[in-house]
Amino acid sequence: MLMKKIYVDIISEKERKLHQLQADAESAVDIVTRAISGLELVNQEIEDTKSEIDEYISCLLYTSDAAD
């Protein structure tokens, strides 16, 4: 009977550890997912800014050509 209780206690402890590890894994995935989303946003802002710069350069070239 004592051995059975020991095994049950060990199994319960391992199950608690497993649940904690699963929760830790979910948390880590959430952190990575948020980081990727943040990077995607930054990349989009970079592309938008590059497009704006190209647009301003085009306008400057147009006005420079028109002034000549």
C-alpha positions in Angstrom: 0.0 0.0 0.0 2.8 2.4 0.9 4.5 1.8 -2.5 1.3 2.6 -4.3 1.0 5.9 -2.4 4.6 6.8 -3.3 3.9 6.1 -7.0 0.7 8.1 -6.9 2.6 11.0 -5.2 5.3 10.9 -7.8 2.8 10.8 -10.7 0.9 13.8 -9.1 4.2 15.7 -8.8 5.1 14.9 -12.4 1.7 16.0 -13.6 2.0 19.3 -11.8 5.4 19.8 -13.3 4.0 18.9 -16.8 1.2 21.5 -16.4 3.7 24.2 -15.3 6.0 23.4 -18.3 3.0 23.6 -20.6 2.1 26.9 -19.2 5.7 28.1 -19.5 5.7 27.0 -23.2 2.5 28.8 -23.9 3.9 31.9 -22.3 7.1 31.7 -24.4 5.1 31.2 -27.6 3.0 34.3 -26.7 6.2 36.4 -26.2 7.6 35.2 -29.5 4.3 35.9 -31.3 4.2 39.4 -29.9 7.8 40.0 -30.9 7.1 38.9 -34.5 4.0 41.1 -34.7 6.1 44.0 -33.4 8.8 43.3 -36.1 6.2 43.1 -38.8 4.8 46.5 -37.7 8.3 48.0 -37.7 9.0 46.6 -41.1 5.8 48.1 -42.5 6.7 51.5 -41.0 10.1 51.2 -42.7 8.5 50.4 -46.0 6.1 53.3 -45.6 8.9 55.7 -44.7 10.9 54.6 -47.7 7.9 55.1 -50.0 7.4 58.6 -48.6 11.1 59.4 -49.1 10.8 58.2 -52.7 7.7 60.3 -53.2 9.5 63.5 -51.8 12.5 62.8 -54.0 10.3 62.5 -57.1 8.5 65.8 -56.2 11.9 67.5 -55.8 13.2 66.2 -59.1 9.9 67.3 -60.8 10.1 70.8 -59.3 13.8 71.0 -60.1 13.2 70.0 -63.7 10.3 72.4 -64.0 12.4 75.3 -62.6 15.1 74.7 -65.3 
